[in-house]
């Protein structure tokens, strides 16, 4: 749209009046903002960016004064405008009068107001100091990835006032998709913008060359077609750091505010933005009305289409007879005209016939009359029969077939009429031939040609007359058909008159809509406001400037401090130095115990149990899994834990495949790498899920590759398109390895981790590395991060949560727990209580960025609060610095306190808590050995009579004990498992009912649904598909969490049974010491994601209520649609849960039965083994002294562990 060269105040007032008349109060108010901006000739530069990237700190630095709150957690929740002036702070409330505080006021109070978005709309700070040139202002906005969508709306709500923007990014999060999408929107609005990549003091040149970092950033911006005016790399923490362009930024900012002010100041661009927004408002308003009219007229679009069809059919029917006649005539004429009746051979026969008809024609030397007549008759028959045959072939049959085909085309299928046309034929006679002979012409080439032409014309004329007689009957029937059809069409059209009336109303609305849109240019260019309009506008300004001037109260720190959160027992407990039994101590005890009991009869089963526990302790291994959002520093933390720079570290998304750092073995030497490739089926499935909307017909990866090469996939989300491009770019070089393994070395390791054209084909990477971590039997698993440019980075295997011995979750100090974090942490919150031990550790990485202990405590409290909201109580939380810790280890320095505290707790968990159960189990079996030897020794002291009695008692006690064991598996246990499954799945459905509101809101919002009409309905369908995928995946995660709870219950029940049976058996015979429980390995059922095959058509009625954005978001239609969708979805969710309940029942009942069978067998074998040994000892009198020695030795062993018999 072409604007005036220079916008004047009167243009804005005219436009304000028009927008108010149109009911667009929001954009009218924005015009008042522009009026004030124009009046002051004020240049406004905005600062926006990812939350906690350092926007407020940068602004304070540029101003040379600390006006805005600075914190690594989200701070600015409101738009804050700063300029030099009379010295005041104005607080604009949502529902109350604007309040002004004159200097001096408590700056901490204003900073607190900056964080209050619920009651405060915006804040203006006018400083009496010359912090900015006259006629300039800067604006701080909430982080675009702040706690909820409201922050983003507030950010976008201020854009109409700004002339240029600085977008601030954290060094580690430049490639966050949220950043990139926001910058695209700014670019679309033609707002000049520069980028500030802050906190470059995090850069480590040894890990990544700064030039490479810059190149990768530039490459990403080019891929997203983002072109900033300038890019500044800054650090406020380490000002001398190399590549710091803070001084250049200050100079550039100063120039913008002074000498280049005129280059950036623009009212015209802002007016254009407002006009575009108003066009959307008008379009939405009228499109809503149009859609409502269509909805009121059932099947409107179908009716309109049908009416158009009926009118076309009616016109056709009225003209059909005439058209048929034209077509009929043309067919006859064309067919006859093209018919070739007299070919050369037939003309020769015609000549012979003509010669025979001449008066002087004679045959033979003597001219016998009979011979002459016979010859004449022969020539006549030859000519006439050939002529009739050629008539049929070249003309009659062809014309008949064409006319019958034409009758079918016009739906004339009456059998009599068709048969009548089928009988079309004329017969040519001798008289007909003779009648056309010219007696005086003689017989020569010319006369023969004329004669045959006359015959052809005569035949065609006769056939034409015959056809015309048949046409009359056809026309009569066609008229009858059309009369009936025309009546039918007219009747149906009359009934559809309502739809036509609706269509007329719609056309009127379209005219009104277009008229209002066209009026914008005219009003802006030509119309001048009248006095009454000026008066109303001034009243608006007066209302704005009606400010309550108050004395600012002193800030009450207790109001703005974060509430104290519960401390975990780990954090609260004193650092007492508890002594633990070490694994080496226990292994030594097992060896001594085995030496003592090896030759004793009846210890076979116990020896097997002890050797199993011995092997487990000797070959102990631990899987430690790292999780976290992309660029939280998982890989750098892993390097700090290892003490070497093994994993590639980069602020760009790197971990694109799961990689494991594993201990070396005889098979795998130090530095060897095994790359496991995905198979074709997995890759194909990955791609087809992303391409669901495009429906490629590909049965093989090769087919899909060719399809992708020739298909535009730009309509897909960029993360999806990026992954698919990696597939196409890497396919040719990687296809030979698909489904196999690649053996490599540590030098090539980084390429398979970071190069997406390789990593997208990789299932996992195992690096066998000999270091202090792996020497302890630890395998470290580094997983893909969330929120990266790569779509596949967010797919995390649930098995790693279940089977990992410890989970280390890494979040980043300056943006702790972003949205990407929270989605995954909700999964952890669901399952945390299911584990026997609390195996989750939460790292706040880069804690060295804290300016003091108070700020660090603030961040810790914030993370604690957030984790509690996500269902994670008493988290083990550790602030650490990966960079400082790695430096300490590489340079052989003392380890910093934070990392030292974490490692102390972590390794204590690994080597004590995780092995505690195994140690206790081994000590139990060693004590069983002592108990058995003691009872053997005591039995040998009995008299012969007492021994006989004991033998009898043993058999009786055995039978009684076995009876107890056989009765273990009661229905009450299986019922308890089944009931828990039932109860848990009911809770799942209840939670879905509660969470559905937020899920729906996330998928159906102004960023996903922006249009009305067909485009809007397509957006609604896309949002519905996204919602189905989201809810389906959440239900899958819920089922997995329920499974872990059921598996935990099964283990608890087995333990409970063990305690009960041991108590009963001790009462029967206290010498029967049963074995401890071995680990129970339970398999989680393989669930499929819900709603994968659910067709969107089942939601058609619920989605059809969408009329347009205005009614959807402002008239509660969104709520009604949400309820309607859930009403349809809930039965499907219940059906999904019911089907999987059946699967869980079957799976866990089978596993319960197998477990109980093994438990019973273990108990019975233990008792059998003990009794067998005792009976053999009783029969050997020479064992008493040896057994007494063994008893003493075992007592000595157990005493070392503080265990009596």
N, C-alpha and C positions, 0 to 999 in steps of 0.2 A: 504494500500500500504506500503511495507517495504522500508524504506529509508536506506541510508548509516548510519553507526554508528556515523560518524562525518562529518558534512557538511563543505567543504572547499570553499574558494573564487572561485576557478576555477569551482567547481560544479555549483555555482550560475551564473557565467558568461555563462557557457554552456546552462543552463536552460533559462537564459535571452535571449540568441541568438535564442533558439528554440521558445520561446513564441513570440518573435518579428516576427519570420518567420511565425508563425501561425496567426499573426495579433492581438494578445492579448496585446495591449499596456498598459492597466491598470495593469495587473498582472506583466508585464515586469518591470514597474516602481516600483511595490511593491518589486520585487527582488532587485532593486537598493537600496531601503530602507534597505533590509535585509543585503545586502553587506556592507553598512555603519555600520549597527548594529554589524555585525560580525567583522568588522575591529576594532571597538571600544570595542568589547566584552561588549556591553552595555545591562544591565538589564533594561527593561521598565515595569513600573507598571502603569496601567491605573486606573483612577477614573471615574466612570460613575454613572448614577442614575437618578431618577425622578427629573424633573426640580424643582429648588428651594428647594431641600432637604438638601442643605448645603454642596455640593461637594467642591466648591471653598473655603468655610470657613474651611473645614476639611483640605484641602491641605495647605492653609496658616498656619494653626495651626501646621501641621506636619513639614512644612518647617521652622517655626519660623519667617516667614516674609510674609507681605501682598503683594503678587505678582498678585493675581487674583481678579477681581471685585466680591464683595459680595453684594447680594441684594435678597429680597424675590420675585422679579419678574425675569423672565428668563434673564440670563446674558451671560454666555459663549456660543457664537454662533459658535465658531470655535474650532478645536482641538488645544490645547495649550500644548507644550512640554517644560518641565522645567528640567534643569540640571546645575551642577556647571562647570564653564569653564572660558573662556576669558573675560566674561562680555559684553554681547551684547544682543540685541533683534532682531530677524529676522522675517520679515513679508512677508509671501509668498502670492502673489496676484494670482487671477485666470487668469488674462490676461496681467499682467504686470510683469516686472522684480522684483525679490526678493530684498527687501531693508533691510539693516542692520543698526541698530543704536547702537553705542557703549555707554557704561556707561560713565558718568551719563546721563540718559535719563529721560524724564518725565513719571513716572510710570502710571499716570492717563491717558496719551495718549495711552499707551499699553493696559490698561484696557478697554479703549474705543474701540480699535481695536478688542479686544476679543469679542465684541458684534456685530461686523460688518461681517455678513456671506455673504453678497451680493458681495463684492469685494475682500474679503480676504479668502484664502483657509486654511491656518494654520499659527501658530505663534510658534517660538522657543525662549525661554528665557534662556540665559546662564548667570548665576550669578557668579560674581567674588568671592562672598562669598562662603564658604564651607557649602552650605545648604544641599547638598547631597553628598554621597561618590562618588569617581571617578568611572566612568564606570557604573553609574546608572542614570536613568531619570524617571520622572513621567509625566503622560499625563492626562490632563483634557479634557473631551469631553462634547458636548452639551447635555442638558437633553433630555432623550429619549421621553418625552412627551411634547416637546417644540412646538412652534407655528405651524410648518408644517412638512411634511415628509422629507424635505431636511435635517433638523437637525438629524433625525434618520439615514439617509444615510451617513452623515458625521461621525456620531458616529461609525457606522459599518465599515466605510471605513478605520479606523485606527486599526482595530483589529489584522491585520496581524503582527503588530510591537510589540505587547505586550506579556509579559511573565506571567503576573498575573493581576488580577483585584480586586479592591475594589468597590463594588456596594453600593451606599449611598441611603438610603430610609428615608423618613420622618416617624416618629413614628406613625402617623395617617394613613399612606398610604402603609403599608407593603403589604397588600393583593390586591393592585391594579393589575388588570389583565395585564396591560402594563408591570409592573415590572416582574411579574411571567413569561410571555412569553419571555421577553428579556433574563432572566436568563436561561431559557431552551435552548435558542439559544447559549449562551455562553458555557453552559455545553456540548452541542453537539460538540462544537469545541475543547473540552478537555482543555480549559483554566482554570487553577486554579483560584478560586474566593472566596473572603470572603465578608461578608455583614456588613455594618455599619448602624445600625438603630439609626438615629440621632434625636436630640430634645426630648430625653426622659424626659426632665424637664416638658413636657406636661402631664406626667403620674400623675394620682391621685389615690393613694392607696385606698382611701375611696370608690371610684367608682368601682375599679377593682384591684384585687391582681396582683402584677407584675408577680408572678409565673404563674398565669392563662393566662396573656397576652403572656408570653413566650410559654406556652403550645399550645395556639391557633395558634401562628405563626409557631411553629414546625409542628403542624397538617396540616396546609395549605401547607407548603413546602413538606411534605411527600405525600400529595394528588397529588401535581404537580410533584412529583419525582425530586425535586431539593435538591441537597446535597452540601451546601457550606463547605469550609474548616473550617471557623470560623464565628461566629456571635458576633459583638461588639455592645454594647448599649452605646451611647454617648450623651453628652450635652456640648456645648460650652458656653451656656448662664448661666447655673447654675452648675458650676463645682463640688461643694460639694454634689450635689444631689445623693441620694442613687442609686446604680446599675450603676453609671457612670463608664465605662470601658475605658475612654479616655487614661489613663496612660498605660493600657494594650495594647491598639491599637498602641500607640507610640512605645512601646517596641517591639511589633510584627513587626511593619513596619521597625524599625531599624534593627532587626534581618534579615528580608528578604533582606535588602539592603547590609548586611555585611556577617555574618557567613553562612547564608543560600542562598546566591546569586546563588551558583552553583546548588542548588536544583530547582530553578525556571527558571534560564536562559536556553532558548531553541531556537535554530535556526531551529532544525528539525521539531518541531511542526508548526512553522510558514511556513516553506517550504511546509509541508503537506497541510496546509490551502490553500496556493497559488496554489498548484497542483490541489486540489479539485475544487477550483474556476475556474482554467483553463479548467479542464474537463467539467465543466458546460458551459464554453465559447465555447469549441469545439463542444460539443453536441448541444448547441443552434444553432451554426453556421451551422452545417450540417443538423440538424433537420429542420431548416428553409428552406434550399435548398430542402430537401426531400419533405417537405410539399408544397413548391411552384411547384415542379414537379407534385405532385399529383393533385394540384389545376389546373394546365395547362391541365392535362389529365382528361377530364370530367368524373366524377364517377370512379376515379382510383381504389379506394379500392373495389368498387363493381365489376369493370372489372377484377381486379386481382382474386377476389373470383370466378367470373364467369368463368374465364379461367381455374382455378383449377377444377371447376366443369366439364367444357367441356372436359378437358383431362381425368378426371376420367370416364366420360360418354363415351368418345371415346374408351378408353381401354376396358371398359365394353362391348361396342357394338361389338368390334372386337372379343371379346372372348365369346360373348353371345351364339352363336350357339353351340360352343364346350361345353360350360358350361351347356346349355340346354340338350344336348345329355347325358352328364354325369349324370345330375340330373334325366333325364328321365329313363336312364338305372338303376340307383340306386333305383328309386321308384318302377320300375317293379320288380327288383330282390328282394328288401326288402319285398314288398307286397306278392309276390309269395312264398318267403321263409318262411314268417310268417303265410301263409295261412294253416289252419288245416282242410283238406278236409275230412278225415276219422276218425271221433270220434268213440267211442266204439260201440254206437248203430248202426252206419252205417256199422262197420266191422261185426257185427252180421248178418246184412242183406246180406253182401257180402258172408259170410260163408254159409248162407242158399241158396243163389244163386249158389255158387260153388257146394254145395251138389246136387242141382237139375240138374247140368250139368254132373254129373258122370253117367257112362254107367249103373251101377247097381241100379240107383235111381228108386224106385217104391213107389206107394202110395196105401194103403189099403191092406187087407188080400189077395185079389185076384188079386192085381196089375193090375187094370183096366188101359188100355192105355190112355183112355180119361181123367181119373182123374189125372194120372201122368202128362200129358201135361198141363192140367189146373193148376196144382200146380206149374209146371215149369214157366208157363206164369205169374202166380201171384207173384212168388218170383222175377222174372225178373223185373216186374213193380215196386214192392216194393223197390228194390235196386236202379233201374235206376232213378225213380222219386225223391227219397230221395237224391241220389247223385247229380242230377241236381239242386235241391233246395239248397243243401249245397254249391255247386260250386258258385251259384249266391250270396249267403249271405257272404260266407267267403272269396271269391276271386274276382269274376267278378265285383260285384257292388263296392267293396272297391277300387279295382285297377282303375276302370273307374272314380270314384269321385276324387281320388288322382291325376290322370293324367289331368283331367279337371281343377282342382285347380292349378296345375303347369302351365298349359297353360295360365291361367289368370295372374299368377305371371310374366310371360314373355310377357304379353300384347297381347296374341294370342286370339283374340275375334271373329274371323271369324265364322259366324253361321254354315256354312257347316262343317268346321273342328270340331267345338264343337259337332254338331249333329253326325258326323261320330264317334267321340270318345264315344258319348252317346250310340251309337248302338253296342259298343264292347260287344261281346258275342260268346260263342262256345256251340254247342249242342253235347252231348255224346249219342251214339246209342248202340243198342244191339250188333251190329257187333263189335263195339269198345270194349265192355266188353268181348265178346267171343275171340277176337283176342289176348287177353293178358292172357288167361287161359293156364296153363302148364298142358298138358294131363297126364303126368306121376307123377305129384306131389301129387295126392290124396288130401284129405281135413283134415287138422290138424291146430293147432295154427300157426306153422311156415309158412305153405303154404298160409294160409289166409293173414297173415301179409305181405308176399312178394307180393301177388296178389294186395292187396289194395295199397301198396307202388308203384307198377308198374302203377296202374291206376292214382294215384296222380301225378306221374312224367309225365305221358303222357298228362294229362289235362293241367298241367302247361306249358309243352313244346308247346302244341297247342295254348294256350292263348298268350304265349310269341310271337309266330310267327304272330298271328293275330294283336297284338299290334305293332309289328315292321312294318307291312305293312301300318298301319295308321301313324306311325312316319314319314315316308318319306314325306308325304304331309305337315305335320307340319313343318319339317325342311325346306322344299322348301319355305313355306310362311315366316318363320322366316328370312331366307336369304334375301328375298325381302325387308322385313321391315328394316333390319339392314343396307342394302346397302343404302337405302334412308336416314336413320338416320345418318350414318357415313358421307355421303356427306354434310348433314346439319351442323353437328358438325364441320367438317373441314372448311366449308365455314365461319362459325361464328368465328372460331379461327383465320383464315386468317385476318378477319376484325379487330380483336383485337390485331393484331401484334404491334400496336402503344403502347398499354398498356404494352405489354411484353418488348418493348424497354425501356419504362420508368422504368419498374421494374429492368431491367438490369442496367440502370443508377443509380437507387436508391441503388442497391447492391454495385455498384462501390463506391458511396458516403459513404455507411456504412463501406466498407473496408478502405476507406481513413480516415474516422473518427476514427475507431478502431485502425488504424495504428498510427495516431497521438497520441492517448491516450497511446498506448503501448510504443511509443517512449520516453515518459517522464521518465520512469524508466531506460531505457537503457542509455539515455543521462546523466542522473544524476549519474549513476553508472560507466559508462565506457568512456564517451566521454570527451576529454580535449579540451578546446578552442584553436583554431589556432590564430596566431598573428593578423590577420585581425579582428577577433572577439574581442580580447582583446582591439585592437585599438578603435573599435566602442564603446565598453563599457566605456573606459576611456573618450571618447568624451562626452558620456552621463553624466559622473560624472562632467566633466568640465563645461557643460552647467548648471548643478545643482548648482555648486559652483561659477557661474558667478554672483556675488552679488554686488549690488550697495550700497556702504557704504555712509551714509548720516548723517547729524546732525539732530537729532530729533527736530521738531518744538514743541513749547509749546502747550499744549492742550487748545483748546478754549472751555470753558465749555458751551458756548451757543450752540455749535454744538452737544454736547452729551446730553444736557438736553432735557427732553421730552417736547413737545409742550404743552403750556397751553391749557386746554380744557374748553369748556363752563361750567360755574357754573350754577347749577339749581337755580331757584328763591328761593328755600328753603335754599340752602347753602349761597346764596348771601345776603339774607335779614337780617336786624338787628334783634336782639332778643328783640323786643319791647313786652311789656306785655299788650296785647289787652284784654279787658274785654269782656266776652261773656255772653249771656243769658243762664242760666243753665236750665237743664231739669226740676229740681225741681221747679224753678221759673215758668216755662211754665205750669207744671202740676197744680201748685197752681192757676194760672190764668185760666186754663180750668175749674177747680172745681168751682171757683167763677162765671165764665161766665155761666156754666150750672145751678147754683143755681139761677142766675138772670133771665134766659130765660125759665126755665123749665115750668112755668105756662102760658107763653105767647102763644096765638094761632098762628099757622103757622110756628112754629120753629121745627116741628117734624124731618124733613130731616136734618136740620143743627145740631140738637142735636145728631142724629145718626152719622153724620160726625165727630163731636167733640169727641164723646165717642170712635169711632174707633181710632182716633189719640191718645186719652188718653191711651187706652189699648196698643197701639203699643209702646208708650213711656214708659209705666210702665213695660211692658213685653219685653223690648228691649233685643235683643241678637245679638251677633256678632260671625262670624266664621272667625278665623284667621288661615291661612294655611302656613305651613313651607315647603319650597322647598330648594333643594341644592344637590350638588354632595355628594357621600358617604364619610363619615368621614370629612365633612366640619365643623361639630360641630352643626348640627341642634338640636339634642337631648340635648346637653349640653346648647345650647342657650335657648331652651325651659325651661330647669330647671332654668336657670338664670332669665328668665322672670317671672317664677312662684315663684321663691325664695325658692324652695325645690328640692331635688334630687329625682324626681319621675320617669322620663324616664330613662331606662338603657342607660348608656354611655360606649362606648368601641371603641378603634381604629379599631376593627374588624367590618365588616358590621353588623348592628343590626336591623335597622328598616326595617324588611322584610314584614310587613303588615302595612296598614294605621291605625294609632291609634289616638283617639280623647280624649282630657282631657276636660270634660264637667262639667257644674255646677250641683250641687246636686239638687234633687227635692223630692217631697213627695213619688214618686215611687222608686227613686234611692238614696240610702243613701250614705254617705261619704265612699269612699274606695271600693264601689261595682264596679264590672267589668262585662260587657256583651260582649262576644266574638261572633261575627256573622260569621258563617262558609259559605264558598262557597258551591253552590249546585254542584251536580255531573256533570251536563252539562257544567258548567263553567270550572271546573277542567279538564274534559276530553278535552275540546276545547283548553285550555292552553297547555296541553301536546301534542295534535295532531299537533298544529302549530309548536312546536319545533321539532316534529318527522316527518315533512313533507317529508324529503328525504328518510326515512326508511319505510314509508307507512304501519304502523301496522294495522291489521284488527281487530279493537276493537270497539264493539258497546256499551260497558259499561266500567265503571272505573275498575270493578273487572277483566274484560278481559284484559284491558290494564296493570293492576298491574301484572297479571300473565305473560303477554308478556314481560314486562320490566324486571321481575325477571330472565327470561331465555334468554335475548337478550344482546349482546354486543353493548353498545351505545358509545363506546370510540371514534368513528369517529365524534361525534358531538362536537361542541365548548364546552369548559370546563364549561362555565357558564350555558349552557343548560343542560349538563350532570349532573352538581351539583344539579340543581333544580329537575331534574327527579329522581336522587338518593334520594333526600329528600322526594319526593312523595312515593317511594317504602319503604324507611325506616320508614316513619310515617304512612303508610296506615292502617296497622292492628290496631294500637291503636286509630286512628282518624276516621275510617270509620263510626263508629256508630254515630258520630256527624255531618257528612256531610249534608249540607242543613239545619242545625238547629242552635241553640244558646247554648252557655255555660255560665252559671252564675258562676262568680268566685269573687276573691277579689284582693286587691292591692298587697298582698304577692305573688300571682301567676302571676301577670300581666307580669313581665319581661319574663317569659318562652314563653308566646304566642307571644311576640314581637321579641325575639332574636333566639329562637330555630326554625331553618328552617324546621325541620321535623313536626313541628306544624304550623308554620307561613304560609307554602305553602298552607295550607287548609283554611286559615283565610281570610275572606273578609275585616273585620274591627274589631277594638277593641275600646270599649267605656269605659273609666275610669271616674267615677263620683267622683270628688275631690273638696273639699271645701278649697279654698285658695283665696288670694287677687285677683288673675287674674279672676278666675271663678265667684267670687262674683260680678264682674262687668258685668256679662252676657256673658263672652267670652268663646267660645269653641275653643281650640287650636288643630289644626290638624297637626300631624307629618307624613310626607309622606316618602315613600322609596327613598333612594338616588340612583343616577346613578353611573356607573363605579364600581360597586361592583362585588364580586365573584358570587352573586346570580343573575341569569338572570332576574327574575321577578321584581327586584328592580327598573328597568328602566321604568316600565309601570305606567305612571302617568295619573290619570283621568283628562280629560279636564274640567269636571264639577267643579272641585275644583278651577280652574282658573276663571271660569265664575261666580260662585256663592259666592266665598269667599269675605268677607267684606274687608279684607286686605291680601296681600301676602307678606310674609317675605322671601326673598331669601338670603340664607347664603352661602358665599364662604369663603375660608380659606386664611389667610394672606400670608402664605409661598408659595402657588401655586394658587393665585387668578385666577379664571376663566379658569379652565382646559377645555379640549375638551368636557368632559361630561357636564360641565356647559353650554358651548356655544350652544350645540344642544337644550337644553331646553330653554335657554334665547332667542333664535331665535323665539320660540313660543310666549314668553311673548312680544317680540318686535312687533309681528304681531298684537297683540290685545290691547296693552297698551292704544292707543288713543280711543278705543271703549268704555272705561269705563267713566262714568259720573264724577268720581273723580279719581285722580291718587292714586291708592290704593297699589302701589308696594313700598316696602322698601328693600334696599339692604344692607346686613350686611357683613363687612369684619371681620370675627371672628379671635380671637387670635391676635388682634392688639397690645397687650402688648409685642409681640415679636419684635416690631420695636426697633431698637437701639437708634433712635432719631426721632425728629419731621420731619426732612428732609426726612428720609427714609419712614416714614409713608405717607408723602405727595406724594412721588414718587409712592407708591403703589396705593393711591387713584386716582392719575392722570391716572395711567395705567388702572385701572378698569373702570374709566370714559370713557377713549378712547375706550376700548373694548366694553362696553355697547353701546356706540354711534354707533360703527360699526354694532352692532346687532339690530339697530333700536330703541334703548331705549334712548331717549333724556331727559335731565334734571333728571337723576335718583336721588332719595333721598338715599344718600349713608352715611352709618354710620360705622366707625371703632369701634369695641367693643371687650371686652374680657369676654367671658362667664365664664371662671374660676374665674377671679377676681370679677366679678359681683355677682356670686353665693356666693362666700366667704363673700363679703360685707354683703349680705342679711342674710346669716346664722349666721354670727357673730355680727349682729346688728351694723355694721359699716356704716359710711356715704358712699353712693353709689358713685363710681368713676365718673368723669366728662363725660366720653364717654357714658357710659350706661345711666347716668342721662339725657344727651342731647337727646339720642334716645328715652327713655321712655317719656320724656316731649313731644316730637314731635309726638310720636306714640299715646299716650293716648289723646292728643289734637285732633288728627285725628279721633280716635274712638268716643270720647265723644262730639266733636264739629263738625268736618267736616261731619262725617257720619250721625249725628242727625240733622245737620243744615237744611236739606230739610224737615225733619219731623217737626221740630220746626217752620220753616217758614210757612209750610202748616197749622199747628195748629193756629199760630198767624193770618194767613189770615182768617180762619173761625171765630176766635174770633172777628176780625175786621168786618167780615160780620154781625155778631150778633149786634155789635154796630151800624153799618150802617143801618140795618133793623129797630132796635128799634128807632133810630133817625128819620128815615123816617116815622115810625108809629106815633111818637109823633108830628112830623110836620104836618101830615095829619089831626090829631085830632083838630088842630087849625084852620082848614079851615071852611068856612061857609057851610051851607047845600047845597047851589047851587054849590059851588066849589067841594064838596064831590061827588055830582051826576056826575059832569063833570069828576072827577078823576076816578070814577068807570067805566065810558064809555071809558076813555083813557086807563085804565089798560087792558081792554079786547082787545082793538085795538093793544096796545103795545105788549101784549102777543102773539097775532097772528103774528105780524110782527117779533118778536123775535124768535118764533118757526119756522117761515119760514127761517130765517137766519140759525138756528140750523140744519134744515132738509137739507139745501144746503151745509153743511160742507163737506160731503164725495164726493169730486169731483174726476173725473178721473185723474186729474193732480197729485194727491197724489199717487194713485196706480201706475200710469205711472212712477213717480219718483222712487218708490221702485223697480219696475221691471227694470228700466233703470240702477239703481245702481247695482242691481244683475248682469245684463249683463256686465256692465263696469268692475266691480270687478273681474268677472270670466275671462274676457279678460286679465286683468292684471295678474291673476294667471297663465295663459298659457304663457304670456310674461316672467314672472319671472322664470317659469320652463325652458324656452328656455335659459335664462341667466345662471341659476344655474346648468343646466344639466352638464356643463363641469366639475364643481367641484364635483358633485355627481358621475359622471362616473369615475373621477380620484380617488375618494376615494375607489371605489369598484374594479377598474381595475388598479392595480399597482404592482410593483415587489414583494410585500409581499404576494399578493393573487394569482399571476400568475407566477409560477417559472419554469414550464416545457413546453416541446414541445410534439408533438405526442398526443396519446390518453389521457395521464394524463393532458397535457396542455389544451386540449379541454374540459375535465371534469372541470378543474379549471375555464375556461372561462364560462361554463354553470352555475357553482356555483356562480360566480361573477355576472352573468346576473340575476340570481334569487335574489341575495342580492340587486342588483340595482333596480329591480322591486319592491321589498318590501320597499326599501328606498323611491323611488319616489312615490309609492302608499301611503305610510304613510304621506309623505310631502304634497301630494295633499289633503289628509284627513284633515291635520292640517290647510291647506290653506282654505278649505271649512268652517271649524269651525270658523276661524278668520273672513271670509267674513260674516258669519251668525251674529257674534257679531256686526260687523259694520252695518249690515242691521237693527238689533234690536236697535242699538243706533240711527239710522236714524228714525226709527218708533217713538221712544220716542221724538226725536227732532221735528218731524212733528206734533205729538200730542200737544207738547208745543206751537209750532208755531200756530196751529189751535186755541188753547186756547187763545193766545194773540189776534189773529185776531177777534175771535168771541166776546171776552169780549169788545174789542174796539167798535165793531159794536153795541152790545147790550147796552152799556153805552150811545151810541148816540141815541138809541131808547128810553131808559128809564134808567137814571143813578141810579135808586133804585134797578135795577136787578143785584145784586152781585152774580156772579157765583162761584161754589166751585173750590178749587185748584185741580190739577190732583193727583189722587191716583197713587201709584206705579203700573207700568204695568209689569206683569210677562209674559215674552214671552218664548216660548219653542223652543229650537234649534232643527232643524230636526235631525233625527238619521241617519247619513251618514255611509256608509260602506267604508272600505279601498279600494282604487283603485287597480285593476289588480290582485285581489286574485285568480281569476279563469282564468287568461290569460296564455295560454299554451306557453312554450318557443319555440315551433316549429315555431311560427310566426317570430321568430328572427333567424331562421336557416341560411338563406342566409347571413345576416349581420355577424353572428358569424363564418360562414364558411371561412371568409377571414383570420382567425388566422392561421399563418404558424408556428410560434415559437416566443420565447421571443425576440430574437435579432431584427428581422424585425418588431415585434410589438412595441417595445419600442424605437428603434433607427431609424426606417425608416418611421415614420409617419403613420404606419398602424393603430396604436391606434386611431389617429384622424379620419381616414377614417371609422373605425368601429363605433366610437362614433357617427359620423354624420349618418351613416346607421341605427344604433339602434334608434336614435332619430327620423329619418324619419318614421320608423315603429311605434314607440311609440306615437308620437304626435297625430295621428288620434284617437288612443285609449284614450289618455288623454282628447282630446276634446269631445269624445263621453261620457266619464265619467262626465266631467263638464256639458255637455248639459243635461244629464239625471238628474243630481242633481240640475241643474238650474230649471228644470221643478218642481222638488220636492220642492225647495225653493219658487218658485212662488206660488204654491198651498198653502203651509204651511203659508207663510207670508201674502198672500192675505186673507186667512181665519182669521188669527189672527188680521189683520188690520180691517177687517169688524166687528169682535166681539168687538174689542177695541172701534171703532167709535160708534157702537151701544150702548155700555155702557156709553161713553162720552155724547152722545146725551141725553140718558135717565137721566143721572145725571144733566145735564143742565136744561132739561125740568122740572124735579122734583123740582129743586131748585126754578125756577121761579114760578111754581104752588104753592109751599109751601109758598113763600113770598106773592103772591097775595091773597091766601086763608086767611092768617093771617091778612093782611091789611084790607080786606073786612070785616072780623069779628070785627076788632078793630074799623073800621069806624061806625059800627052799635051800638057800646057801648060807650056812652058819659062819663061814669064813669071812664074810663081807663086813662084819661089824666094825672092826678097827679101821678098815679102809674108808667106810662110809663116814665114820666119825671124823676122820681127817678131812674128807671132802666137805663135810658140813662146816667144819671150822674155817676152811679156806673160803668157802662161799660167804660165810658170815663176815669174814674179813673184807671181802670184795664189796659187799653191800654196805658195810660200815663206812666205806669211802664216800658213799653217796648219801649218807645220813639216813639209811633205810634199815630198820630192824625187820625181823621175820614177819 
